[in-house]
Amino acid sequence: MKKCSGCGLEKPLSEFYKHDAYSGNYTSMCKSCLAEYHKTPTMRKKQRACRLKLRFGMTVEQYDEIFETQNGVCAICGQPEIVKNRYGWARLSVDHDHKTGEIRGLLCQKCNSALGFVNENIPVLQSMINYLGRFK
């Protein structure tokens, strides 16, 4: 048994996560309190900053600068993000070159997915444009 630092209740060890850094130790908060903690606005901001740094090597300020430069819209279609997640409107996705890691801009999820589906293959994209042009 262990006392949770979040709710203060005494719970079985199965209600706690094993702490990776120390063998035999468990997290101070139970699984349910830890899940709620990770949903708080402060924690979400920290997670976002961490994700941007780890995935793209950029800061929240750099993201915000690109966002302002693009006037808050997708660099391809010129529309704001229209996808919602459980927290509200999703943020524009960071588009980057997968070989060099260079950040190209911010894209809505539809445009980001479209590039991914064709593997950023320019001849395929040109062929799609030509195909659509035949029916205009």
N, CA, C and O atoms as a GROMACS GRO file, in nm:
protein
  544
    1MET      N    1   0.084  -0.119   0.000
    1MET     CA    2   0.000   0.000   0.000
    1MET      C    3   0.088   0.125   0.000
    1MET      O    4   0.201   0.125   0.050
    2LYS      N    5   0.032   0.231  -0.059
    2LYS     CA    6   0.106   0.357  -0.069
    2LYS      C    7   0.005   0.471  -0.067
    2LYS      O    8  -0.106   0.459  -0.118
    3LYS      N    9   0.046   0.583  -0.008
    3LYS     CA   10  -0.041   0.700   0.000
    3LYS      C   11  -0.014   0.790  -0.121
    3LYS      O   12   0.101   0.824  -0.150
    4CYS      N   13  -0.121   0.828  -0.191
    4CYS     CA   14  -0.111   0.915  -0.309
    4CYS      C   15  -0.091   1.059  -0.265
    4CYS      O   16  -0.163   1.108  -0.178
    5SER      N   17   0.006   1.128  -0.325
    5SER     CA   18   0.030   1.269  -0.291
    5SER      C   19  -0.074   1.360  -0.355
    5SER      O   20  -0.081   1.478  -0.321
    6GLY      N   21  -0.153   1.308  -0.447
    6GLY     CA   22  -0.257   1.388  -0.512
    6GLY      C   23  -0.387   1.389  -0.434
    6GLY      O   24  -0.434   1.494  -0.391
    7CYS      N   25  -0.444   1.271  -0.415
    7CYS     CA   26  -0.573   1.261  -0.347
    7CYS      C   27  -0.560   1.231  -0.197
    7CYS      O   28  -0.656   1.247  -0.122
    8GLY      N   29  -0.442   1.188  -0.154
    8GLY     CA   30  -0.418   1.160  -0.012
    8GLY      C   31  -0.470   1.025   0.034
    8GLY      O   32  -0.464   0.995   0.154
    9LEU      N   33  -0.521   0.944  -0.057
    9LEU     CA   34  -0.576   0.813  -0.020
    9LEU      C   35  -0.468   0.706  -0.021
    9LEU      O   36  -0.374   0.712  -0.099
   10GLU      N   37  -0.484   0.609   0.066
   10GLU     CA   38  -0.396   0.493   0.072
   10GLU      C   39  -0.447   0.393  -0.033
   10GLU      O   40  -0.563   0.352  -0.027
   11LYS      N   41  -0.361   0.355  -0.128
   11LYS     CA   42  -0.404   0.266  -0.237
   11LYS      C   43  -0.303   0.155  -0.257
   11LYS      O   44  -0.188   0.168  -0.215
   12PRO      N   45  -0.344   0.045  -0.320
   12PRO     CA   46  -0.249  -0.063  -0.350
   12PRO      C   47  -0.147  -0.018  -0.454
   12PRO      O   48  -0.175   0.071  -0.535
   13LEU      N   49  -0.029  -0.080  -0.452
   13LEU     CA   50   0.078  -0.042  -0.546
   13LEU      C   51   0.036  -0.056  -0.692
   13LEU      O   52   0.090   0.011  -0.779
   14SER      N   53  -0.060  -0.144  -0.719
   14SER     CA   54  -0.106  -0.162  -0.858
   14SER      C   55  -0.173  -0.035  -0.911
   14SER      O   56  -0.190  -0.021  -1.032
   15GLU      N   57  -0.211   0.058  -0.822
   15GLU     CA   58  -0.273   0.185  -0.863
   15GLU      C   59  -0.169   0.293  -0.894
   15GLU      O   60  -0.205   0.406  -0.924
   16PHE      N   61  -0.040   0.259  -0.886
   16PHE     CA   62   0.069   0.352  -0.913
   16PHE      C   63   0.154   0.298  -1.027
   16PHE      O   64   0.164   0.177  -1.047
   17TYR      N   65   0.217   0.390  -1.102
   17TYR     CA   66   0.311   0.348  -1.206
   17TYR      C   67   0.446   0.324  -1.143
   17TYR      O   68   0.486   0.393  -1.049
   18LYS      N   69   0.517   0.224  -1.195
   18LYS     CA   70   0.656   0.204  -1.152
   18LYS      C   71   0.737   0.322  -1.204
   18LYS      O   72   0.719   0.364  -1.318
   19HIS      N   73   0.824   0.373  -1.123
   19HIS     CA   74   0.908   0.487  -1.162
   19HIS      C   75   1.027   0.435  -1.240
   19HIS      O   76   1.106   0.356  -1.188
   20ASP      N   77   1.040   0.477  -1.366
   20ASP     CA   78   1.145   0.426  -1.455
   20ASP      C   79   1.286   0.452  -1.404
   20ASP      O   80   1.375   0.368  -1.418
   21ALA      N   81   1.306   0.567  -1.345
   21ALA     CA   82   1.442   0.607  -1.305
   21ALA      C   83   1.496   0.525  -1.188
   21ALA      O   84   1.617   0.509  -1.174
   22TYR      N   85   1.408   0.476  -1.104
   22TYR     CA   86   1.452   0.405  -0.985
   22TYR      C   87   1.381   0.270  -0.977
   22TYR      O   88   1.258   0.265  -0.968
   23SER      N   89   1.456   0.164  -0.980
   23SER     CA   90   1.393   0.032  -0.973
   23SER      C   91   1.330   0.011  -0.836
   23SER      O   92   1.390   0.044  -0.733
   24GLY      N   93   1.212  -0.043  -0.835
   24GLY     CA   94   1.143  -0.071  -0.710
   24GLY      C   95   1.062   0.046  -0.657
   24GLY      O   96   0.984   0.027  -0.564
   25ASN      N   97   1.078   0.165  -0.712
   25ASN     CA   98   1.002   0.281  -0.666
   25ASN      C   99   0.880   0.303  -0.754
   25ASN      O  100   0.873   0.257  -0.868
   26TYR      N  101   0.784   0.376  -0.698
   26TYR     CA  102   0.661   0.406  -0.770
   26TYR      C  103   0.639   0.556  -0.772
   26TYR      O  104   0.694   0.629  -0.690
   27THR      N  105   0.558   0.602  -0.867
   27THR     CA  106   0.527   0.745  -0.874
   27THR      C  107   0.458   0.789  -0.747
   27THR      O  108   0.395   0.707  -0.679
   28SER      N  109   0.469   0.917  -0.713
   28SER     CA  110   0.409   0.967  -0.589
   28SER      C  111   0.257   0.982  -0.602
   28SER      O  112   0.186   0.977  -0.501
   29MET      N  113   0.208   1.001  -0.724
   29MET     CA  114   0.063   1.013  -0.747
   29MET      C  115   0.010   0.884  -0.807
   29MET      O  116   0.079   0.817  -0.884
   30CYS      N  117  -0.113   0.849  -0.772
   30CYS     CA  118  -0.176   0.731  -0.829
   30CYS      C  119  -0.206   0.757  -0.978
   30CYS      O  120  -0.198   0.870  -1.024
   31LYS      N  121  -0.239   0.652  -1.050
   31LYS     CA  122  -0.262   0.662  -1.194
   31LYS      C  123  -0.372   0.762  -1.229
   31LYS      O  124  -0.357   0.840  -1.323
   32SER      N  125  -0.482   0.762  -1.154
   32SER     CA  126  -0.593   0.852  -1.186
   32SER      C  127  -0.557   0.998  -1.156
   32SER      O  128  -0.592   1.087  -1.234
   33CYS      N  129  -0.487   1.024  -1.046
   33CYS     CA  130  -0.446   1.163  -1.015
   33CYS      C  131  -0.343   1.212  -1.117
   33CYS      O  132  -0.346   1.328  -1.158
   34LEU      N  133  -0.253   1.124  -1.156
   34LEU     CA  134  -0.151   1.161  -1.255
   34LEU      C  135  -0.216   1.194  -1.389
   34LEU      O  136  -0.174   1.288  -1.457
   35ALA      N  137  -0.318   1.118  -1.427
   35ALA     CA  138  -0.390   1.145  -1.553
   35ALA      C  139  -0.455   1.282  -1.547
   35ALA      O  140  -0.450   1.357  -1.645
   36GLU      N  141  -0.518   1.316  -1.436
   36GLU     CA  142  -0.580   1.448  -1.421
   36GLU      C  143  -0.477   1.559  -1.421
   36GLU      O  144  -0.500   1.665  -1.480
   37TYR      N  145  -0.364   1.536  -1.356
   37TYR     CA  146  -0.257   1.635  -1.350
   37TYR      C  147  -0.207   1.669  -1.490
   37TYR      O  148  -0.180   1.785  -1.521
   38HIS      N  149  -0.194   1.567  -1.575
   38HIS     CA  150  -0.143   1.590  -1.711
   38HIS      C  151  -0.242   1.666  -1.799
   38HIS      O  152  -0.204   1.712  -1.907
   39LYS      N  153  -0.366   1.679  -1.756
   39LYS     CA  154  -0.467   1.754  -1.832
   39LYS      C  155  -0.473   1.901  -1.794
   39LYS      O  156  -0.542   1.979  -1.860
   40THR      N  157  -0.402   1.942  -1.690
   40THR     CA  158  -0.406   2.081  -1.645
   40THR      C  159  -0.340   2.172  -1.749
   40THR      O  160  -0.247   2.129  -1.816
   41PRO      N  161  -0.387   2.296  -1.762
   41PRO     CA  162  -0.329   2.388  -1.860
   41PRO      C  163  -0.178   2.408  -1.843
   41PRO      O  164  -0.106   2.416  -1.942
   42THR      N  165  -0.132   2.417  -1.720
   42THR     CA  166   0.011   2.436  -1.696
   42THR      C  167   0.091   2.318  -1.750
   42THR      O  168   0.193   2.336  -1.817
   43MET      N  169   0.045   2.197  -1.720
   43MET     CA  170   0.116   2.078  -1.766
   43MET      C  171   0.109   2.065  -1.917
   43MET      O  172   0.206   2.023  -1.980
   44ARG      N  173  -0.006   2.099  -1.976
   44ARG     CA  174  -0.020   2.091  -2.122
   44ARG      C  175   0.078   2.186  -2.191
   44ARG      O  176   0.133   2.151  -2.295
   45LYS      N  177   0.100   2.306  -2.133
   45LYS     CA  178   0.196   2.400  -2.190
   45LYS      C  179   0.337   2.343  -2.184
   45LYS      O  180   0.414   2.355  -2.280
   46LYS      N  181   0.372   2.280  -2.073
   46LYS     CA  182   0.504   2.219  -2.058
   46LYS      C  183   0.522   2.105  -2.158
   46LYS      O  184   0.627   2.092  -2.220
   47GLN      N  185   0.417   2.023  -2.174
   47GLN     CA  186   0.423   1.911  -2.268
   47GLN      C  187   0.440   1.961  -2.411
   47GLN      O  188   0.516   1.903  -2.489
   48ARG      N  189   0.369   2.067  -2.446
   48ARG     CA  190   0.380   2.124  -2.580
   48ARG      C  191   0.521   2.174  -2.607
   48ARG      O  192   0.578   2.148  -2.712
   49ALA      N  193   0.577   2.247  -2.511
   49ALA     CA  194   0.713   2.299  -2.526
   49ALA      C  195   0.813   2.184  -2.542
   49ALA      O  196   0.904   2.192  -2.624
   50CYS      N  197   0.794   2.081  -2.465
   50CYS     CA  198   0.882   1.964  -2.471
   50CYS      C  199   0.870   1.894  -2.606
   50CYS      O  200   0.971   1.857  -2.667
   51ARG      N  201   0.746   1.876  -2.654
   51ARG     CA  202   0.722   1.810  -2.782
   51ARG      C  203   0.784   1.888  -2.898
   51ARG      O  204   0.848   1.828  -2.985
   52LEU      N  205   0.767   2.021  -2.899
   52LEU     CA  206   0.825   2.103  -3.005
   52LEU      C  207   0.977   2.092  -3.004
   52LEU      O  208   1.039   2.083  -3.110
   53LYS      N  209   1.037   2.093  -2.885
   53LYS     CA  210   1.182   2.087  -2.874
   53LYS      C  211   1.234   1.951  -2.919
   53LYS      O  212   1.331   1.943  -2.995
   54LEU      N  213   1.169   1.843  -2.873
   54LEU     CA  214   1.214   1.709  -2.907
   54LEU      C  215   1.194   1.674  -3.054
   54LEU      O  216   1.284   1.620  -3.118
   55ARG      N  217   1.077   1.705  -3.107
   55ARG     CA  218   1.045   1.666  -3.245
   55ARG      C  219   1.109   1.756  -3.350
   55ARG      O  220   1.154   1.709  -3.454
   56PHE      N  221   1.112   1.886  -3.322
   56PHE     CA  222   1.153   1.980  -3.426
   56PHE      C  223   1.269   2.070  -3.386
   56PHE      O  224   1.316   2.148  -3.469
   57GLY      N  225   1.315   2.063  -3.262
   57GLY     CA  226   1.424   2.148  -3.216
   57GLY      C  227   1.387   2.295  -3.210
   57GLY      O  228   1.472   2.381  -3.228
   58MET      N  229   1.260   2.323  -3.185
   58MET     CA  230   1.215   2.463  -3.182
   58MET      C  231   1.146   2.495  -3.051
   58MET      O  232   1.103   2.405  -2.978
   59THR      N  233   1.138   2.623  -3.021
   59THR     CA  234   1.071   2.670  -2.900
   59THR      C  235   0.928   2.711  -2.933
   59THR      O  236   0.892   2.726  -3.050
   60VAL      N  237   0.848   2.730  -2.830
   60VAL     CA  238   0.711   2.778  -2.846
   60VAL      C  239   0.715   2.916  -2.911
   60VAL      O  240   0.630   2.949  -2.994
   61GLU      N  241   0.813   2.998  -2.872
   61GLU     CA  242   0.826   3.133  -2.929
   61GLU      C  243   0.855   3.128  -3.079
   61GLU      O  244   0.802   3.209  -3.155
   62GLN      N  245   0.937   3.033  -3.121
   62GLN     CA  246   0.966   3.018  -3.265
   62GLN      C  247   0.840   2.974  -3.340
   62GLN      O  248   0.812   3.024  -3.449
   63TYR      N  249   0.764   2.882  -3.281
   63TYR     CA  250   0.638   2.839  -3.342
   63TYR      C  251   0.546   2.959  -3.356
   63TYR      O  252   0.489   2.982  -3.463
   64ASP      N  253   0.531   3.035  -3.247
   64ASP     CA  254   0.441   3.151  -3.248
   64ASP      C  255   0.484   3.256  -3.350
   64ASP      O  256   0.400   3.322  -3.410
   65GLU      N  257   0.614   3.271  -3.370
   65GLU     CA  258   0.666   3.367  -3.469
   65GLU      C  259   0.626   3.324  -3.610
   65GLU      O  260   0.583   3.407  -3.690
   66ILE      N  261   0.641   3.195  -3.640
   66ILE     CA  262   0.600   3.145  -3.772
   66ILE      C  263   0.449   3.160  -3.788
   66ILE      O  264   0.401   3.201  -3.894
   67PHE      N  265   0.374   3.128  -3.683
   67PHE     CA  266   0.229   3.140  -3.684
   67PHE      C  267   0.187   3.284  -3.716
   67PHE      O  268   0.097   3.305  -3.798
   68GLU      N  269   0.252   3.382  -3.654
   68GLU     CA  270   0.221   3.524  -3.679
   68GLU      C  271   0.259   3.563  -3.822
   68GLU      O  272   0.185   3.635  -3.888
   69THR      N  273   0.375   3.516  -3.868
   69THR     CA  274   0.421   3.545  -4.005
   69THR      C  275   0.321   3.494  -4.108
   69THR      O  276   0.299   3.558  -4.211
   70GLN      N  277   0.260   3.378  -4.080
   70GLN     CA  278   0.160   3.318  -4.170
   70GLN      C  279   0.019   3.369  -4.141
   70GLN      O  280  -0.077   3.318  -4.199
   71ASN      N  281   0.005   3.466  -4.055
   71ASN     CA  282  -0.126   3.521  -4.016
   71ASN      C  283  -0.222   3.415  -3.962
   71ASN      O  284  -0.344   3.427  -3.977
   72GLY      N  285  -0.166   3.311  -3.899
   72GLY     CA  286  -0.249   3.209  -3.835
   72GLY      C  287  -0.317   3.112  -3.930
   72GLY      O  288  -0.410   3.042  -3.891
   73VAL      N  289  -0.270   3.108  -4.055
   73VAL     CA  290  -0.333   3.018  -4.153
   73VAL      C  291  -0.229   2.923  -4.212
   73VAL      O  292  -0.109   2.944  -4.198
   74CYS      N  293  -0.277   2.818  -4.276
   74CYS     CA  294  -0.193   2.717  -4.340
   74CYS      C  295  -0.109   2.779  -4.451
   74CYS      O  296  -0.159   2.862  -4.529
   75ALA      N  297   0.018   2.740  -4.459
   75ALA     CA  298   0.108   2.792  -4.562
   75ALA      C  299   0.071   2.745  -4.702
   75ALA      O  300   0.114   2.805  -4.800
   76ILE      N  301  -0.009   2.639  -4.714
   76ILE     CA  302  -0.048   2.589  -4.847
   76ILE      C  303  -0.185   2.640  -4.889
   76ILE      O  304  -0.196   2.705  -4.993
   77CYS      N  305  -0.288   2.614  -4.810
   77CYS     CA  306  -0.424   2.648  -4.853
   77CYS      C  307  -0.471   2.786  -4.804
   77CYS      O  308  -0.573   2.837  -4.851
   78GLY      N  309  -0.397   2.844  -4.710
   78GLY     CA  310  -0.432   2.977  -4.662
   78GLY      C  311  -0.553   2.981  -4.570
   78GLY      O  312  -0.611   3.087  -4.546
   79GLN      N  313  -0.592   2.863  -4.518
   79GLN     CA  314  -0.708   2.855  -4.429
   79GLN      C  315  -0.662   2.825  -4.287
   79GLN      O  316  -0.557   2.765  -4.267
   80PRO      N  317  -0.741   2.868  -4.188
   80PRO     CA  318  -0.708   2.831  -4.050
   80PRO      C  319  -0.736   2.683  -4.028
   80PRO      O  320  -0.805   2.620  -4.108
   81GLU      N  321  -0.682   2.628  -3.921
   81GLU     CA  322  -0.707   2.487  -3.890
   81GLU      C  323  -0.856   2.467  -3.863
   81GLU      O  324  -0.917   2.547  -3.792
   82ILE      N  325  -0.914   2.361  -3.920
   82ILE     CA  326  -1.057   2.335  -3.902
   82ILE      C  327  -1.082   2.208  -3.823
   82ILE      O  328  -1.197   2.168  -3.803
   83VAL      N  329  -0.975   2.144  -3.777
   83VAL     CA  330  -0.987   2.019  -3.702
   83VAL      C  331  -0.991   2.052  -3.553
   83VAL      O  332  -0.914   2.134  -3.504
   84LYS      N  333  -1.083   1.987  -3.482
   84LYS     CA  334  -1.091   2.003  -3.337
   84LYS      C  335  -1.037   1.877  -3.270
   84LYS      O  336  -1.050   1.767  -3.322
   85ASN      N  337  -0.977   1.897  -3.153
   85ASN     CA  338  -0.938   1.784  -3.070
   85ASN      C  339  -1.012   1.796  -2.937
   85ASN      O  340  -1.102   1.879  -2.925
   86ARG      N  341  -0.977   1.717  -2.840
   86ARG     CA  342  -1.053   1.720  -2.714
   86ARG      C  343  -1.036   1.849  -2.635
   86ARG      O  344  -1.110   1.874  -2.541
   87TYR      N  345  -0.938   1.932  -2.673
   87TYR     CA  346  -0.914   2.059  -2.602
   87TYR      C  347  -0.966   2.180  -2.678
   87TYR      O  348  -0.961   2.292  -2.627
   88GLY      N  349  -1.016   2.160  -2.798
   88GLY     CA  350  -1.063   2.271  -2.880
   88GLY      C  351  -1.002   2.261  -3.020
   88GLY      O  352  -0.979   2.151  -3.070
   89TRP      N  353  -0.975   2.376  -3.082
   89TRP     CA  354  -0.916   2.375  -3.215
   89TRP      C  355  -0.773   2.324  -3.208
   89TRP      O  356  -0.696   2.364  -3.120
   90ALA      N  357  -0.738   2.236  -3.302
   90ALA     CA  358  -0.602   2.185  -3.310
   90ALA      C  359  -0.510   2.296  -3.359
   90ALA      O  360  -0.555   2.391  -3.423
   91ARG      N  361  -0.384   2.286  -3.329
   91ARG     CA  362  -0.286   2.383  -3.376
   91ARG      C  363  -0.239   2.341  -3.516
   91ARG      O  364  -0.248   2.224  -3.553
   92LEU      N  365  -0.189   2.438  -3.591
   92LEU     CA  366  -0.130   2.405  -3.720
   92LEU      C  367  -0.009   2.314  -3.696
   92LEU      O  368   0.064   2.330  -3.598
   93SER      N  369   0.011   2.219  -3.787
   93SER     CA  370   0.121   2.124  -3.776
   93SER      C  371   0.251   2.186  -3.826
   93SER      O  372   0.250   2.267  -3.918
   94VAL      N  373   0.361   2.148  -3.764
   94VAL     CA  374   0.492   2.194  -3.808
   94VAL      C  375   0.534   2.109  -3.927
   94VAL      O  376   0.550   1.987  -3.915
   95ASP      N  377   0.552   2.171  -4.042
   95ASP     CA  378   0.598   2.101  -4.162
   95ASP      C  379   0.749   2.112  -4.167
   95ASP      O  380   0.805   2.221  -4.153
   96HIS      N  381   0.815   1.997  -4.188
   96HIS     CA  382   0.961   1.998  -4.194
   96HIS      C  383   1.010   1.895  -4.295
   96HIS      O  384   0.940   1.799  -4.329
   97ASP      N  385   1.130   1.918  -4.342
   97ASP     CA  386   1.194   1.824  -4.434
   97ASP      C  387   1.243   1.706  -4.349
   97ASP      O  388   1.320   1.725  -4.255
   98HIS      N  389   1.198   1.587  -4.382
   98HIS     CA  390   1.233   1.470  -4.302
   98HIS      C  391   1.379   1.430  -4.317
   98HIS      O  392   1.432   1.358  -4.232
   99LYS      N  393   1.444   1.475  -4.422
   99LYS     CA  394   1.587   1.442  -4.440
   99LYS      C  395   1.677   1.540  -4.367
   99LYS      O  396   1.772   1.500  -4.300
  100THR      N  397   1.648   1.670  -4.380
  100THR     CA  398   1.735   1.772  -4.321
  100THR      C  399   1.686   1.822  -4.187
  100THR      O  400   1.763   1.878  -4.109
  101GLY      N  401   1.557   1.804  -4.158
  101GLY     CA  402   1.499   1.856  -4.035
  101GLY      C  403   1.460   2.003  -4.044
  101GLY      O  404   1.406   2.058  -3.949
  102GLU      N  405   1.486   2.066  -4.159
  102GLU     CA  406   1.456   2.208  -4.177
  102GLU      C  407   1.305   2.232  -4.171
  102GLU      O  408   1.227   2.163  -4.236
  103ILE      N  409   1.266   2.331  -4.091
  103ILE     CA  410   1.124   2.366  -4.077
  103ILE      C  411   1.085   2.454  -4.195
  103ILE      O  412   1.150   2.554  -4.224
  104ARG      N  413   0.975   2.413  -4.263
  104ARG     CA  414   0.930   2.488  -4.381
  104ARG      C  415   0.815   2.582  -4.350
  104ARG      O  416   0.801   2.685  -4.415
  105GLY      N  417   0.734   2.549  -4.254
  105GLY     CA  418   0.619   2.633  -4.221
  105GLY      C  419   0.518   2.554  -4.140
  105GLY      O  420   0.547   2.444  -4.092
  106LEU      N  421   0.399   2.610  -4.127
  106LEU     CA  422   0.291   2.546  -4.052
  106LEU      C  423   0.178   2.512  -4.148
  106LEU      O  424   0.139   2.593  -4.232
  107LEU      N  425   0.124   2.392  -4.133
  107LEU     CA  426   0.019   2.345  -4.223
  107LEU      C  427  -0.102   2.296  -4.144
  107LEU      O  428  -0.090   2.250  -4.030
  108CYS      N  429  -0.220   2.308  -4.208
  108CYS     CA  430  -0.339   2.248  -4.148
  108CYS      C  431  -0.325   2.096  -4.160
  108CYS      O  432  -0.243   2.047  -4.238
  109GLN      N  433  -0.404   2.023  -4.084
  109GLN     CA  434  -0.390   1.878  -4.086
  109GLN      C  435  -0.421   1.817  -4.222
  109GLN      O  436  -0.361   1.716  -4.260
  110LYS      N  437  -0.515   1.877  -4.296
  110LYS     CA  438  -0.549   1.823  -4.429
  110LYS      C  439  -0.430   1.836  -4.525
  110LYS      O  440  -0.395   1.739  -4.593
  111CYS      N  441  -0.370   1.953  -4.530
  111CYS     CA  442  -0.256   1.974  -4.621
  111CYS      C  443  -0.135   1.892  -4.576
  111CYS      O  444  -0.063   1.836  -4.659
  112ASN      N  445  -0.114   1.884  -4.446
  112ASN     CA  446  -0.002   1.806  -4.394
  112ASN      C  447  -0.020   1.658  -4.428
  112ASN      O  448   0.075   1.591  -4.467
  113SER      N  449  -0.143   1.608  -4.415
  113SER     CA  450  -0.172   1.469  -4.449
  113SER      C  451  -0.156   1.444  -4.598
  113SER      O  452  -0.102   1.341  -4.639
  114ALA      N  453  -0.202   1.539  -4.681
  114ALA     CA  454  -0.190   1.524  -4.826
  114ALA      C  455  -0.044   1.509  -4.867
  114ALA      O  456  -0.011   1.423  -4.949
  115LEU      N  457   0.043   1.592  -4.811
  115LEU     CA  458   0.186   1.580  -4.842
  115LEU      C  459   0.240   1.445  -4.798
  115LEU      O  460   0.320   1.383  -4.869
  116GLY      N  461   0.196   1.400  -4.683
  116GLY     CA  462   0.241   1.271  -4.632
  116GLY      C  463   0.194   1.155  -4.716
  116GLY      O  464   0.269   1.059  -4.738
  117PHE      N  465   0.069   1.161  -4.763
  117PHE     CA  466   0.014   1.051  -4.842
  117PHE      C  467   0.088   1.030  -4.974
  117PHE      O  468   0.096   0.918  -5.023
  118VAL      N  469   0.143   1.137  -5.030
  118VAL     CA  470   0.217   1.123  -5.156
  118VAL      C  471   0.368   1.124  -5.132
  118VAL      O  472   0.446   1.136  -5.226
  119ASN      N  473   0.409   1.112  -5.006
  119ASN     CA  474   0.551   1.109  -4.969
  119ASN      C  475   0.629   1.229  -5.021
  119ASN      O  476   0.746   1.218  -5.057
  120GLU      N  477   0.563   1.346  -5.024
  120GLU     CA  478   0.625   1.471  -5.069
  120GLU      C  479   0.687   1.457  -5.208
  120GLU      O  480   0.785   1.523  -5.241
  121ASN      N  481   0.627   1.370  -5.290
  121ASN     CA  482   0.677   1.340  -5.424
  121ASN      C  483   0.625   1.446  -5.522
  121ASN      O  484   0.507   1.446  -5.557
  122ILE      N  485   0.713   1.535  -5.566
  122ILE     CA  486   0.674   1.646  -5.653
  122ILE      C  487   0.614   1.598  -5.786
  122ILE      O  488   0.512   1.652  -5.828
  123PRO      N  489   0.672   1.498  -5.855
  123PRO     CA  490   0.609   1.450  -5.978
  123PRO      C  491   0.466   1.398  -5.957
  123PRO      O  492   0.379   1.419  -6.041
  124VAL      N  493   0.442   1.331  -5.845
  124VAL     CA  494   0.307   1.283  -5.817
  124VAL      C  495   0.213   1.401  -5.794
  124VAL      O  496   0.101   1.402  -5.844
  125LEU      N  497   0.258   1.500  -5.718
  125LEU     CA  498   0.177   1.619  -5.694
  125LEU      C  499   0.147   1.691  -5.825
  125LEU      O  500   0.034   1.737  -5.847
  126GLN      N  501   0.247   1.702  -5.913
  126GLN     CA  502   0.227   1.767  -6.043
  126GLN      C  503   0.128   1.688  -6.128
  126GLN      O  504   0.044   1.745  -6.197
  127SER      N  505   0.138   1.556  -6.121
  127SER     CA  506   0.045   1.471  -6.194
  127SER      C  507  -0.097   1.489  -6.143
  127SER      O  508  -0.192   1.488  -6.221
  128MET      N  509  -0.113   1.507  -6.013
  128MET     CA  510  -0.245   1.532  -5.955
  128MET      C  511  -0.301   1.664  -6.006
  128MET      O  512  -0.420   1.673  -6.039
  129ILE      N  513  -0.217   1.767  -6.013
  129ILE     CA  514  -0.259   1.898  -6.065
  129ILE      C  515  -0.302   1.885  -6.212
  129ILE      O  516  -0.406   1.937  -6.251
  130ASN      N  517  -0.221   1.816  -6.291
  130ASN     CA  518  -0.254   1.795  -6.432
  130ASN      C  519  -0.386   1.719  -6.448
  130ASN      O  520  -0.468   1.754  -6.533
  131TYR      N  521  -0.405   1.618  -6.368
  131TYR     CA  522  -0.527   1.539  -6.372
  131TYR      C  523  -0.649   1.627  -6.343
  131TYR      O  524  -0.746   1.624  -6.419
  132LEU      N  525  -0.644   1.704  -6.235
  132LEU     CA  526  -0.756   1.790  -6.201
  132LEU      C  527  -0.778   1.897  -6.307
  132LEU      O  528  -0.892   1.934  -6.335
  133GLY      N  529  -0.670   1.946  -6.368
  133GLY     CA  530  -0.679   2.049  -6.471
  133GLY      C  531  -0.755   2.002  -6.595
  133GLY      O  532  -0.818   2.081  -6.664
  134ARG      N  533  -0.748   1.873  -6.622
  134ARG     CA  534  -0.818   1.818  -6.739
  134ARG      C  535  -0.968   1.826  -6.725
  134ARG      O  536  -1.040   1.820  -6.825
  135PHE      N  537  -1.018   1.840  -6.606
  135PHE     CA  538  -1.162   1.839  -6.582
  135PHE      C  539  -1.219   1.974  -6.545
  135PHE      O  540  -1.332   1.984  -6.499
  136LYS      N  541  -1.140   2.078  -6.565
  136LYS     CA  542  -1.188   2.215  -6.535
  136LYS      C  543  -1.245   2.278  -6.659
  136LYS      O  544  -1.291   2.392  -6.655
   0.00000   0.00000   0.00000
